[in-house]
Amino acid sequence: EVIRLQREFRCWKESNWCAFSDCCAHKIAVEAPVGTVVGYVQQRPSFMAPKYKIMDADEKDVLYIEGPCCVFQGCPCDVNFTIFSATDGETEVGKIQKQWGNLLQEMFTSADNFGVTFPMDLDVKMKAVMLGATFLIDFMYFEGAQNRGHAHYY
């Protein structure tokens, strides 16, 4: 086991504005190696687009992620979650992309394809945390039979 992701249960899977309360915001702890926390991914409050912050082991903000206002399962296009530097919150440094497979894959399987881009010089620990962010985004917006074919507006 190289990386472990730990997420506590949260009642509201598909709501951004519940993140105003720490007890409702989704948060993943990333351990690499197991037993050593290297960072966290935490949902940020938002009335529209899904937002997350990437933090180091000391819970200091390193990167921010912002998704589109409408996340649509089965959309015949790629869905981009843009990664910004926490230094100014505006400089784009990468993205997490849910890539469109094909009609058969999207309609009849639960398989999803993701791509993650980030700066080459990003610390390897933060790269592991970015993988954790990808899993959280997949869980929140693209997993579950009840999500198939439904749009999520925020």
C-alpha positions in Angstrom: 0.0 0.0 0.0 1.6 3.2 -1.2 -1.1 5.8 -0.7 -4.1 5.7 1.6 -7.1 8.1 1.3 -9.3 8.6 4.4 -12.6 10.3 4.2 -15.2 10.6 7.0 -18.8 10.1 6.3 -20.7 13.3 5.3 -24.5 13.5 4.8 -24.7 15.7 1.8 -22.7 14.4 -1.1 -23.8 16.8 -3.8 -24.1 20.2 -2.1 -21.5 23.0 -2.2 -23.2 25.3 0.3 -23.2 22.7 3.1 -19.4 23.2 3.1 -19.9 26.4 5.1 -19.9 24.1 8.2 -16.8 22.1 8.8 -18.9 19.1 9.9 -20.5 19.0 6.5 -17.6 19.8 4.2 -16.0 16.8 2.5 -12.4 16.3 3.5 -9.8 13.6 2.6 -6.6 13.0 4.4 -3.9 11.6 2.1 -1.3 9.4 3.7 2.0 8.4 1.9 3.4 6.1 3.2 0.5 4.8 5.2 0.4 6.4 8.7 2.1 9.7 7.5 -0.3 12.4 6.4 1.1 14.4 3.5 -1.9 16.6 2.9 -5.6 17.2 2.7 -8.3 18.0 0.2 -11.2 19.9 1.6 -14.4 21.1 0.0 -14.8 24.9 0.1 -18.2 26.7 0.4 -19.7 27.9 -2.8 -23.1 28.8 -4.1 -22.3 27.8 -7.7 -19.2 26.0 -8.9 -17.7 23.2 -6.8 -14.5 24.4 -5.0 -11.8 22.6 -3.1 -8.5 23.5 -1.4 -5.4 21.4 -1.4 -3.5 21.7 1.9 -0.1 20.4 3.1 0.3 18.2 6.2 0.1 21.4 8.4 -3.2 22.3 6.7 -1.6 25.3 5.0 -3.3 26.1 1.6 -1.2 25.1 -1.4 -3.6 25.0 -4.3 -7.3 25.7 -5.1 -9.6 23.8 -7.4 -12.7 25.1 -9.1 -15.1 23.1 -11.2 -17.8 24.2 -13.7 -21.2 25.5 -12.5 -22.9 22.5 -14.0 -21.4 19.0 -13.6 -23.3 16.7 -15.9 -22.9 12.9 -15.8 -22.9 11.6 -19.3 -22.2 14.9 -21.0 -20.6 14.3 -24.4 -17.6 16.5 -23.5 -14.7 16.7 -21.1 -15.4 18.3 -17.7 -12.6 20.4 -16.4 -11.8 21.3 -12.8 -9.2 24.0 -12.9 -6.3 24.1 -10.4 -5.1 27.5 -9.2 -2.1 28.6 -7.1 -3.0 29.5 -3.5 -0.4 32.3 -3.7 -2.8 34.6 -5.6 -5.8 32.3 -6.2 -5.9 33.4 -9.9 -2.9 31.8 -11.6 -3.9 28.6 -13.4 -1.4 25.8 -12.8 -3.2 22.7 -14.0 -6.5 20.8 -14.2 -8.3 17.6 -13.3 -10.3 16.5 -16.3 -13.1 13.9 -16.4 -12.6 12.8 -20.0 -15.4 11.8 -22.2 -15.1 8.1 -23.0 -17.6 7.2 -25.7 -21.4 6.8 -25.8 -21.4 3.1 -24.9 -18.9 3.6 -22.0 -20.8 6.5 -20.6 -24.2 5.0 -20.8 -23.6 1.4 -19.9 -20.6 1.2 -17.6 -19.4 2.8 -14.4 -15.9 3.3 -15.9 -14.6 6.9 -16.0 -11.4 8.3 -17.4 -9.6 11.1 -15.6 -6.5 13.1 -16.5 -4.5 15.3 -14.0 -2.0 18.0 -15.0 0.1 19.9 -12.6 3.5 21.7 -12.5 6.5 19.5 -13.1 8.2 21.0 -10.0 5.2 20.4 -7.7 6.3 18.5 -4.6 5.7 14.7 -4.9 3.6 14.8 -1.7 1.3 17.4 -3.3 1.0 15.2 -6.4 -0.3 12.4 -4.2 -2.8 14.9 -2.7 -3.9 15.8 -6.2 -4.7 12.1 -6.8 -6.8 12.3 -3.7 -8.6 15.3 -5.1 -9.4 13.3 -8.3 -10.9 10.5 -6.3 -13.0 12.9 -4.2 -14.3 14.7 -7.3 -15.1 11.3 -8.9 -17.0 10.2 -5.8 -18.9 13.4 -5.4 -20.0 14.0 -9.0 -19.6 10.9 -11.2 -20.2 7.8 -9.0 -23.4 6.1 -8.1 -26.3 4.8 -10.2 -28.5 7.6 -9.0 -26.2 10.1 -10.7 -26.4 8.5 -14.1 -27.9 10.9 -16.6 -28.6 13.7 -14.1 -27.2 17.2 -14.1 -25.9 18.8 -10.9 -26.4 22.5 -10.7 -24.7 24.6 -8.0 
